[in-house]
Structures are given as C-alpha cells and as structure tokens.
Amino acid sequence: MKHSLKVILLCSAPILCVLGWGADTSRTQPELTQIREKVTKWVDQVIPPKKSKEIKVGIIVGSVSTGEILFERNSESLFIPASVSKIFTSYSVLKRLKPNFTFKTGIFVSGSVNDGKLSGDLYVRGSGDPSLVSERMWLLVNEFVRSGIKTIQGNIIIDSSYFDSEKNPETRPKYLKDQAYNAPVGAFSFNFNTTTIFVNPADGPGKPPKVYTDPDNSYIDVVNQATTGKPDSSLTIQVSRTEYVKGDLGDTVLLRGSIPMGHKELRFYRNIVNPALYSGHMLKTFMEQRGLRVEGTVVEGSVSPSAKQVIEFESQPLWHIVWGLNKFSNNFVADQLMKKLGAEMWGPPGTLQKGVAAIQDIVEDLGFPKNSFSIVDGSGLTRSTQVTPKMIYQVLLSAHQDFGMYPEFISSLGIAGEDGTLRNRIPGSDNQAPLRGKTGTLDGVSSLAGYVPSKDGELLAFAILLNDPKLQQGRMSGWVDQIAKHFREISRR
C-alpha cells in the first residue's frame, strides 16, 4: 500500500503517468533533445540539404496525449496542402453537424391522383446529399412506388435552390475540364456527378467500337467517331465531354481514335455539366425501370407552394460520407460538404463562401487568426489554399480530444499498406501498428498528415508538407513516406 501511494504521489500529472514518465522536466528534456536530433538526422538523410533549398519542407510531429511537439521544421510557414485540406473539411462537419447528421431529399407532387395517375408535376428538392448513388436512387424510387402513383402526366421539376449556382470554384485550374475528380456540385446530385463510359472493340476492323454508359440514361448523348483497328494496331482512343452543349439539355461525349480487335474493355470516367438535369434524368430512368411512366420531361424550377410532400428520403449518416471522403479523397464530396456546412451555419442557399467562413471560425477557435491562412474550397484541388503544418497538427489534436467525433474521424483516414489512398504506401511489419493518414498530391505538392504510434506505443500526430515551386522534383511522395515511416522509430528510451 505504501509503495502504491508513493507511485500516486510521484505521478501527480496523470497523463504523463499513463505514458510512463513523470513530470520532472529535467528528465524529459534530454530525451526530447535526443529525439529532435535523431529526427533531424532522418529528415536530412531523406531530403539532403541541397534539395531542401530547392523545395519548401514543413514538418511537425508531437504527442497526442500531451500536445508536446517532438520535432518541427517550418511548422508556422504557409504551404499548399493539396488534399490534406480535407482534414479541415471533415473535422469541421463532424464537429458542427455531428456524425449521425443526414441530408434530406424531398419529393413533392401537384395536382390530383386518380387510379394511380398524377395529373400534375413531380418536384424534387435536394439539400446537397453527396451519397445519392445508383443503389440509393433505387431505394428512393422504391419509397415512391409505395405512394401508389404509377403515371406522372406532368414534368419532373428539379429544385436545386438549396445551393447557389456556382458549380466549380473559380480557383480550379481550367485544364481539369471534364475530369471526374473535378465534378460540379449541386443540391440534387447523383453518382458524384460523373458518368462511366465503357468501350469494347467491335467484331471486325473498321467498325465502330461498342460503347456503353453506366448508368444508362437519356441525359448523355454519345457520339461515336472511333473505329476498331486490326489486332496489332495502336490504341488511340480518346473520350471527352464536348464543349458544344453546356448542360442545358444534356451532355455530349465524343469518342475518337481506334481500339485494336481483341483489346480488353476500356473504362473512362467523366464529369457532367448540369447536376440537376443529370440527376433528374437518372430519377426518370430508375422510375421507368420500376414500371412507372413519366409522360413529361425533366426541367429545372422551384417547388410549387401548393405541392404536397410525399417522401422525405434520408442520406447515409455523415460519418459514413466522411469515411468515403477521406479514404478515397473524393473532391466532389468535400465541396458538397463545404456548401452544406455553410447552409447549416448561415442559412441557405449554401455557398462556398459560407462554408469557408464556417471553417475559418472553427480554425480561429483553435488559436489561428483568420488573416494568417487561406482556405478557399473543401477539397484542396487548388493552389490558393495555404495553411501551416501547425494548423493541421492542432486540428488532429483537437479531434482526438473530442470523443463525440474522434472515432469516426480517425476511422475515415487511410490505413497505410491496407486501404484508401494509402493502400500501396508505407506498409508496416506484422508487429507494427499501422499509420493512419490523409494524403495530398498536386503538381509540385506532396503532403501527408495523420496519426502514428511511436516505437514505445505513444500515439503521435504529424503533418508533412513538401512544396516545389519549380515543379522539378518527382520523388516527393517517396520522401514523405520515408519521413513518416521514421516517426514509428521515435522512442523516449
């Protein structure tokens, strides 16, 4: 008993006792100096000083339990984080909206219903649900089937007024154009506002290849100007969304080039222009597949004040949406969440500016003045976002301290060597606890931030940001991985 009491008295700082060392700074300071010297050596081995002069290197790593910084380099300098910016987005929405928050899509009807026939229009009012994919659309239609309406004699009218009309941030590079990872946002959206084009060779040379869109729909028009070449010919297929139709009626996808006979199926992902019309056409397609009849067409508009709500369809919970956001670095989901956060905090319509303001307030609460950083979108697909490694580190610490959202937050991060964007990076041995983190990559940018256990089992938070203004270094992701891997070797013994 006396021995136990002595231990309790010595360990007057409970957190330090849990980690295995006391509050005597004269003992911990030599350990800290040793750790910093060792990490400095590791970093300089990975990125030689000569290379460090050509690129900006920002690093911070510290104890999650105490907040003690074990090593930092340029941690208060501004860097382009790329997709590590999603840490701010996911932390903010989980913090403010809570993990079980859901998006609601309303279905309304006008006119009378007789013998299963709706004499008026069907209205859809979206609220930004980013999880409405094919399986979820099928469930939505299943709920509508139970309303008893079998024929819609009017139009399907899509009300997207919950968000503003800006589809893509102005800060996005123009060359991204039809890339799937640059999909537009909208209050009523479907399948991340992208479509998949499958191309198979025909059964003879000179014939056009077989082309399929998934899901099949009436919004996308495929113009097939490609050919099937001989078995030994070159593959020159190009698939692009044309600029001729701006999405007021639909999108045109143009195929050119050649695919050799016998070649395996090709798959291309392209974004669409008008989320409201695309999603409305997909709703119409799914309804018709269930035997419902839509006599009108799909148009944009507002829900009539006299319309009656027949369905309120809930999204997947926010924690599940954030899981997909960070595991696969989904830019569309990030920007949808940003506008949704803005609408919830400041009222609809949701705008990028409102979402940015909400995140700025959250970051400011962590001790960083608004004029000391710049966050311009939810995804990080821009060079205009500029943050410091210390800001990212502080968000990671704050997330860990909030048990109301931390389990969902950390489970959304990629597991090194196992899944997400870290599936093929930083594998550990069987006896090592895995690193969990969020990656970021742009031309001249490589970043990684998250959590990793030290050699002693102490949980560490870290952020590594490398920026190459001249875009000359092609090995930066390898450097980031090596530095993060060394963090596993940090030891206080």
C-alpha positions as CSV (number, residue, x, y, z in Angstrom):
1,M,0.0,0.0,0.0
2,K,2.8,2.4,0.9
3,H,4.5,1.6,-2.4
4,S,1.3,2.3,-4.4
5,L,0.8,5.6,-2.5
6,K,4.4,6.6,-3.4
7,V,3.7,5.9,-7.1
8,I,0.5,8.0,-7.0
9,L,2.3,10.9,-5.3
10,L,5.1,10.9,-7.8
11,C,2.7,10.8,-10.7
12,S,0.9,14.0,-9.9
13,A,0.4,14.5,-13.7
14,P,-2.0,11.7,-14.6
15,I,-1.5,11.9,-18.4
16,L,2.3,11.6,-18.0
17,C,1.9,8.6,-15.7
18,V,-0.2,6.8,-18.3
19,L,2.5,7.4,-20.9
20,G,5.2,6.1,-18.5
21,W,7.2,9.2,-17.5
22,G,6.9,11.7,-14.7
23,A,6.6,15.5,-14.7
24,D,10.3,16.0,-13.9
25,T,11.3,18.2,-16.9
26,S,15.0,17.7,-16.1
27,R,14.5,14.0,-17.1
28,T,12.4,14.6,-20.2
29,Q,14.4,17.5,-21.7
30,P,17.4,15.3,-22.6
31,E,15.1,12.8,-24.1
32,L,13.4,15.5,-26.1
33,T,16.7,16.9,-27.3
34,Q,17.8,13.4,-28.4
35,I,14.5,12.8,-30.2
36,R,14.9,16.1,-32.1
37,E,18.5,15.3,-33.1
38,K,17.5,11.9,-34.3
39,V,14.5,13.1,-36.4
40,T,16.7,15.9,-37.8
41,K,19.2,13.3,-39.0
42,W,16.4,11.2,-40.5
43,V,14.9,14.1,-42.4
44,D,18.3,15.3,-43.7
45,Q,19.0,11.8,-44.9
46,V,15.7,11.6,-46.8
47,I,15.9,15.1,-48.2
48,P,19.5,16.2,-48.4
49,P,20.1,19.9,-47.5
50,K,20.8,20.7,-51.2
51,K,17.4,19.5,-52.1
52,S,15.9,21.3,-49.1
53,K,17.0,24.6,-50.6
54,E,15.0,23.9,-53.8
55,I,11.8,22.9,-52.1
56,K,9.8,24.1,-49.0
57,V,9.8,21.5,-46.3
58,G,7.2,21.8,-43.4
59,I,7.1,19.1,-40.7
60,I,5.6,18.7,-37.3
61,V,5.2,15.7,-35.0
62,G,4.1,15.5,-31.4
63,S,2.4,13.6,-28.7
64,V,-1.4,13.4,-29.0
65,S,-1.9,13.0,-25.2
66,T,0.2,15.9,-24.1
67,G,0.4,18.1,-27.2
68,E,4.2,18.2,-26.7
69,I,5.9,18.9,-30.0
70,L,8.8,16.4,-30.5
71,F,10.1,17.9,-33.8
72,E,9.1,20.7,-36.1
73,R,10.6,22.4,-39.2
74,N,8.9,25.5,-40.8
75,S,5.8,24.5,-38.9
76,E,4.4,28.0,-38.9
77,S,5.1,28.7,-42.6
78,L,2.3,28.6,-45.2
79,F,2.1,25.6,-47.6
80,I,-0.2,24.3,-50.3
81,P,-1.7,21.2,-48.6
82,A,-3.5,19.7,-51.6
83,S,-6.0,17.1,-50.4
84,V,-4.7,17.2,-46.8
85,S,-7.0,20.2,-46.8
86,K,-9.9,17.6,-46.4
87,I,-8.8,17.2,-42.8
88,F,-10.2,20.7,-42.1
89,T,-13.4,19.9,-44.0
90,S,-14.1,16.5,-42.3
91,Y,-13.2,17.8,-38.9
92,S,-15.4,20.8,-39.3
93,V,-18.5,19.0,-40.5
94,L,-18.2,16.2,-37.8
95,K,-17.7,18.9,-35.2
96,R,-20.6,21.1,-36.2
97,L,-23.1,18.8,-37.7
98,K,-22.3,15.6,-35.7
99,P,-21.6,12.1,-37.0
100,N,-25.2,10.9,-37.4
101,F,-26.4,14.0,-39.3
102,T,-28.3,13.2,-42.5
103,F,-29.2,15.1,-45.7
104,K,-32.9,15.1,-46.7
105,T,-34.3,14.9,-50.3
106,G,-37.9,15.9,-50.6
107,I,-40.3,14.6,-53.3
108,F,-43.5,16.6,-53.8
109,V,-46.5,16.4,-56.2
110,S,-49.0,18.8,-57.5
111,G,-52.4,18.1,-58.9
112,S,-54.7,15.2,-58.2
113,V,-54.1,11.4,-58.2
114,N,-56.8,9.2,-59.8
115,D,-56.3,5.5,-60.5
116,G,-52.6,5.9,-59.9
117,K,-52.3,8.8,-62.4
118,L,-50.8,12.1,-61.2
119,S,-52.4,14.9,-63.3
120,G,-49.7,17.4,-62.3
121,D,-45.9,17.6,-61.9
122,L,-43.4,15.8,-59.6
123,Y,-40.9,18.0,-57.8
124,V,-37.6,17.1,-56.2
125,R,-36.0,19.4,-53.7
126,G,-32.4,18.5,-52.9
127,S,-30.3,19.5,-49.9
128,G,-26.9,18.5,-51.1
129,D,-26.8,14.8,-50.4
130,P,-23.4,13.5,-51.7
131,S,-24.3,9.8,-51.1
132,L,-27.1,9.5,-53.7
133,V,-25.5,6.8,-55.9
134,S,-27.3,4.2,-58.0
135,E,-28.2,1.9,-55.1
136,R,-29.6,4.9,-53.1
137,M,-31.6,6.2,-56.0
138,W,-33.1,2.7,-56.3
139,L,-34.2,2.9,-52.7
140,L,-35.6,6.3,-53.2
141,V,-37.7,5.1,-56.1
142,N,-38.8,2.1,-54.0
143,E,-40.2,4.5,-51.5
144,F,-42.0,6.5,-54.2
145,V,-43.6,3.3,-55.6
146,R,-45.4,2.8,-52.3
147,S,-47.1,6.2,-52.8
148,G,-49.4,4.4,-55.3
149,I,-48.5,6.8,-58.2
150,K,-47.9,4.8,-61.4
151,T,-48.1,7.5,-64.0
152,I,-46.8,11.1,-63.9
153,Q,-48.6,13.1,-66.6
154,G,-46.5,16.3,-66.0
155,N,-42.8,17.0,-65.7
156,I,-40.1,16.1,-63.2
157,I,-39.0,19.5,-61.8
158,I,-35.7,19.7,-60.0
159,D,-35.4,22.4,-57.3
160,S,-31.7,23.0,-56.6
161,S,-32.1,26.3,-54.8
162,Y,-30.7,25.0,-51.6
163,F,-27.2,25.6,-53.1
164,D,-26.2,28.6,-55.1
165,S,-25.5,28.3,-58.9
166,E,-21.7,28.1,-58.7
167,K,-20.8,24.6,-59.8
168,N,-17.0,24.7,-59.5
169,P,-14.8,27.1,-57.6
170,E,-13.2,29.8,-59.7
171,T,-9.8,28.8,-58.2
172,R,-9.8,25.5,-60.0
173,P,-7.3,25.1,-62.9
174,K,-9.2,25.4,-66.2
175,Y,-7.3,22.4,-67.7
176,L,-9.2,20.0,-65.4
177,K,-12.3,20.4,-67.6
178,D,-14.2,17.1,-67.8
179,Q,-12.0,15.1,-65.3
180,A,-14.1,13.1,-62.8
181,Y,-12.2,14.4,-59.9
182,N,-13.4,17.9,-60.9
183,A,-17.1,17.2,-60.8
184,P,-19.5,20.1,-60.3
185,V,-21.6,20.3,-57.1
186,G,-25.4,20.7,-56.8
187,A,-28.1,20.4,-54.3
188,F,-29.6,17.4,-56.2
189,S,-26.7,15.3,-57.4
190,F,-26.2,11.7,-58.5
191,N,-23.2,9.3,-58.6
192,F,-20.7,12.1,-57.7
193,N,-21.9,13.9,-60.8
194,T,-19.9,11.6,-63.1
195,T,-20.6,9.0,-65.7
196,T,-18.6,6.0,-66.8
197,I,-18.0,5.2,-70.5
198,F,-17.1,1.6,-71.4
199,V,-15.5,0.9,-74.7
200,N,-15.1,-2.5,-76.3
201,P,-13.8,-3.4,-79.8
202,A,-16.2,-4.5,-82.5
203,D,-16.0,-7.9,-84.0
204,G,-14.3,-6.7,-87.1
205,P,-11.8,-3.9,-88.2
206,G,-13.2,-0.7,-89.5
207,K,-16.4,-1.0,-87.4
208,P,-17.2,1.4,-84.6
209,P,-16.4,0.1,-81.2
210,K,-19.2,-0.9,-78.8
211,V,-19.9,1.9,-76.3
212,Y,-21.9,1.8,-73.1
213,T,-22.7,4.5,-70.5
214,D,-23.2,3.5,-66.9
215,P,-25.8,4.1,-65.6
216,D,-27.6,4.2,-69.0
217,N,-29.6,7.4,-69.2
218,S,-31.2,10.0,-71.5
219,Y,-29.1,12.9,-70.4
220,I,-25.8,11.8,-72.1
221,D,-25.5,11.6,-75.8
222,V,-22.6,9.6,-77.1
223,V,-21.1,10.5,-80.5
224,N,-19.0,7.5,-81.6
225,Q,-16.5,8.6,-84.3
226,A,-14.0,5.9,-83.2
227,T,-13.1,2.7,-85.1
228,T,-11.9,-0.8,-84.4
229,G,-8.4,-1.5,-85.6
230,K,-6.6,-4.6,-86.6
231,P,-5.3,-6.8,-83.7
232,D,-1.7,-5.4,-83.9
233,S,-2.8,-1.8,-84.4
234,S,-2.2,1.0,-81.9
235,L,-4.6,2.1,-79.2
236,T,-5.5,5.7,-79.8
237,I,-9.0,6.0,-78.2
238,Q,-9.8,9.4,-76.8
239,V,-13.0,10.1,-74.8
240,S,-14.0,13.7,-73.9
241,R,-17.1,15.6,-72.9
242,T,-17.5,18.3,-75.6
243,E,-17.9,22.0,-75.0
244,Y,-20.7,22.3,-77.6
245,V,-23.5,21.6,-75.2
246,K,-23.3,23.4,-71.8
247,G,-25.7,21.1,-69.9
248,D,-29.0,23.0,-70.6
249,L,-30.3,19.9,-72.4
250,G,-27.7,17.3,-71.8
251,D,-24.0,16.5,-72.3
252,T,-22.3,15.1,-75.4
253,V,-19.5,12.6,-75.0
254,L,-17.3,12.3,-78.1
255,L,-15.2,9.2,-79.0
256,R,-12.3,9.4,-81.4
257,G,-9.4,7.2,-82.3
258,S,-9.0,3.5,-82.6
259,I,-9.1,0.4,-80.4
260,P,-7.5,-2.9,-81.6
261,M,-9.6,-6.0,-82.1
262,G,-9.3,-8.3,-79.1
263,H,-8.3,-5.5,-76.7
264,K,-9.7,-5.6,-73.2
265,E,-12.6,-3.3,-72.2
266,L,-11.6,0.3,-71.5
267,R,-13.2,2.4,-68.9
268,F,-13.4,6.2,-68.8
269,Y,-14.7,8.4,-66.0
270,R,-16.0,11.9,-67.0
271,N,-17.9,14.6,-65.1
272,I,-21.2,16.1,-66.2
273,V,-22.1,19.8,-66.6
274,N,-25.6,20.1,-65.0
275,P,-26.1,18.1,-61.8
276,A,-29.8,18.9,-61.6
277,L,-30.8,17.7,-65.0
278,Y,-28.4,14.7,-64.9
279,S,-29.9,13.6,-61.6
280,G,-33.4,14.3,-62.8
281,H,-32.9,12.2,-65.9
282,M,-31.5,9.4,-63.7
283,L,-34.5,9.5,-61.4
284,K,-36.7,9.3,-64.5
285,T,-34.7,6.3,-65.8
286,F,-34.9,4.5,-62.5
287,M,-38.7,5.1,-62.3
288,E,-39.2,3.7,-65.7
289,Q,-37.2,0.6,-64.8
290,R,-39.6,0.1,-62.0
291,G,-42.6,0.3,-64.4
292,L,-43.6,3.9,-63.7
293,R,-44.5,6.1,-66.6
294,V,-43.3,9.7,-66.9
295,E,-45.1,11.5,-69.8
296,G,-43.3,14.8,-69.3
297,T,-39.6,15.7,-69.3
298,V,-37.0,16.9,-66.8
299,V,-36.7,20.6,-66.2
300,E,-35.3,22.9,-63.5
301,G,-37.6,25.0,-61.4
302,S,-38.9,25.6,-57.9
303,V,-41.3,23.5,-55.8
304,S,-44.8,24.9,-56.1
305,P,-46.3,26.4,-52.9
306,S,-49.3,24.2,-53.4
307,A,-47.3,21.0,-53.9
308,K,-47.7,18.2,-51.3
309,Q,-44.7,16.3,-49.9
310,V,-45.0,12.5,-50.4
311,I,-41.4,11.4,-49.5
312,E,-38.5,12.7,-47.4
313,F,-35.6,10.5,-48.3
314,E,-32.6,10.5,-45.9
315,S,-29.0,10.1,-46.9
316,Q,-26.4,7.8,-45.3
317,P,-25.2,9.2,-42.0
318,L,-22.5,11.9,-42.1
319,W,-19.8,9.6,-40.6
320,H,-20.3,7.2,-43.5
321,I,-20.0,10.0,-46.0
322,V,-16.8,11.4,-44.3
323,W,-15.4,7.8,-44.4
324,G,-15.6,7.8,-48.2
325,L,-14.4,11.4,-48.4
326,N,-11.1,10.7,-46.7
327,K,-10.5,7.1,-47.7
328,F,-10.7,7.9,-51.4
329,S,-10.0,11.7,-51.3
330,N,-13.3,12.5,-53.1
331,N,-13.2,16.1,-54.2
332,F,-16.9,16.2,-55.0
333,V,-18.0,15.1,-51.6
334,A,-15.6,17.6,-49.9
335,D,-17.2,20.5,-51.9
336,Q,-20.7,19.3,-51.2
337,L,-20.0,19.1,-47.5
338,M,-18.5,22.6,-47.6
339,K,-21.6,24.1,-49.1
340,K,-23.8,22.1,-46.7
341,L,-21.9,23.3,-43.7
342,G,-22.3,26.9,-44.9
343,A,-26.1,26.4,-45.4
344,E,-26.5,24.9,-41.9
345,M,-24.4,27.5,-40.2
346,W,-25.6,30.7,-42.1
347,G,-28.8,29.6,-43.8
348,P,-29.5,28.6,-47.4
349,P,-28.5,28.9,-50.1
350,G,-25.3,27.0,-49.4
351,T,-22.3,28.8,-50.9
352,L,-18.6,28.1,-50.9
353,Q,-18.1,31.5,-49.1
354,K,-20.4,30.5,-46.3
355,G,-18.6,27.1,-45.9
356,V,-15.2,28.8,-45.9
357,A,-16.4,31.3,-43.3
358,A,-17.6,28.4,-41.1
359,I,-14.3,26.6,-41.3
360,Q,-12.4,29.8,-40.6
361,D,-14.4,30.3,-37.4
362,I,-13.6,26.7,-36.3
363,V,-9.9,27.1,-37.1
364,E,-9.9,30.5,-35.3
365,D,-11.3,28.8,-32.2
366,L,-8.1,26.7,-32.2
367,G,-6.0,29.8,-31.9
368,F,-5.2,30.8,-35.6
369,P,-6.3,34.3,-36.7
370,K,-8.3,34.3,-39.9
371,N,-5.8,36.5,-41.7
372,S,-3.0,34.0,-41.1
373,F,-4.1,31.4,-43.5
374,S,-6.3,30.8,-46.6
375,I,-8.8,28.0,-47.2
376,V,-10.8,28.5,-50.5
377,D,-12.6,25.2,-51.0
378,G,-13.4,21.9,-49.3
379,S,-11.2,19.6,-51.3
380,G,-7.7,21.2,-51.7
381,L,-7.8,20.9,-55.5
382,T,-6.3,24.4,-55.8
383,R,-3.1,26.2,-55.1
384,S,-4.9,29.1,-53.4
385,T,-5.4,27.2,-50.1
386,Q,-2.4,28.0,-47.9
387,V,-2.1,26.6,-44.3
388,T,0.6,25.8,-41.9
389,P,1.7,22.3,-40.6
390,K,1.0,23.5,-37.1
391,M,-2.7,24.2,-38.0
392,I,-3.1,20.7,-39.3
393,Y,-1.4,19.3,-36.2
394,Q,-3.7,21.3,-33.9
395,V,-6.8,20.0,-35.7
396,L,-5.6,16.5,-35.3
397,L,-5.0,17.1,-31.5
398,S,-8.4,18.7,-31.2
399,A,-10.2,15.8,-33.0
400,H,-8.5,13.3,-30.6
401,Q,-9.8,15.3,-27.6
402,D,-13.4,15.2,-28.8
403,F,-14.8,11.7,-28.2
404,G,-18.1,12.7,-29.8
405,M,-16.4,12.6,-33.2
406,Y,-12.9,11.2,-32.9
407,P,-13.8,7.5,-33.5
408,E,-15.5,8.5,-36.8
409,F,-12.7,10.9,-37.8
410,I,-9.8,8.6,-37.3
411,S,-11.6,5.7,-38.9
412,S,-12.1,7.8,-42.1
413,L,-8.3,8.1,-42.6
414,G,-6.5,5.7,-44.9
415,I,-4.6,2.9,-43.3
416,A,-1.0,2.6,-44.6
417,G,-0.5,-0.5,-46.6
418,E,-4.1,-1.5,-46.3
419,D,-6.8,0.8,-47.8
420,G,-7.8,4.1,-49.3
421,T,-5.1,6.3,-50.9
422,L,-2.5,4.8,-48.6
423,R,-3.2,1.2,-49.7
424,N,0.1,0.9,-51.5
425,R,2.2,3.2,-49.3
426,I,4.2,2.8,-46.1
427,P,3.5,-0.8,-45.3
428,G,4.4,-2.0,-41.8
429,S,5.6,-5.3,-40.5
430,D,3.1,-7.6,-38.7
431,N,4.1,-6.4,-35.3
432,Q,3.7,-2.7,-36.1
433,A,0.5,-0.7,-35.5
434,P,-0.5,1.0,-38.8
435,L,-0.2,4.6,-39.6
436,R,-3.5,6.4,-40.4
437,G,-3.4,9.5,-42.6
438,K,-4.7,11.7,-45.3
439,T,-2.7,12.1,-48.4
440,G,-2.4,15.2,-50.7
441,T,-0.9,15.4,-54.2
442,L,-0.8,18.2,-56.8
443,D,2.0,19.1,-59.3
444,G,4.8,20.2,-57.1
445,V,2.9,19.3,-53.9
446,S,3.1,16.1,-51.7
447,S,1.6,16.0,-48.2
448,L,0.6,13.6,-45.5
449,A,-1.0,14.1,-42.1
450,G,-2.5,11.8,-39.5
451,Y,-1.6,9.6,-36.6
452,V,1.1,7.0,-36.0
453,P,2.2,5.1,-32.9
454,S,5.9,5.6,-31.8
455,K,8.2,2.7,-31.0
456,D,7.1,3.0,-27.4
457,G,3.4,2.8,-28.3
458,E,2.8,6.6,-27.8
459,L,0.3,7.9,-30.2
460,L,1.7,10.8,-32.3
461,A,0.1,13.3,-34.6
462,F,2.0,14.6,-37.5
463,A,1.9,16.7,-40.7
464,I,4.4,16.6,-43.6
465,L,4.1,19.1,-46.4
466,L,6.5,19.4,-49.3
467,N,6.1,22.2,-51.9
468,D,8.3,22.5,-55.0
469,P,7.6,25.9,-56.6
470,K,9.6,24.9,-59.8
471,L,7.8,21.6,-60.2
472,Q,11.2,19.8,-60.6
473,Q,11.1,17.1,-58.0
474,G,9.2,13.9,-58.9
475,R,10.1,11.9,-55.8
476,M,8.4,13.9,-53.2
477,S,5.8,11.3,-52.2
478,G,8.6,8.8,-51.6
479,W,10.3,11.3,-49.3
480,V,7.1,12.0,-47.4
481,D,6.6,8.2,-46.9
482,Q,10.2,7.7,-45.6
483,I,9.9,10.6,-43.1
484,A,6.5,9.3,-41.9
485,K,8.0,5.8,-41.6
486,H,10.8,7.1,-39.4
487,F,8.2,8.5,-37.0
488,R,7.5,4.9,-36.0
489,E,11.1,4.7,-34.6
490,I,10.7,7.6,-32.2
491,S,11.4,6.5,-28.7
492,R,11.8,8.1,-25.4
493,R,14.1,5.3,-24.1
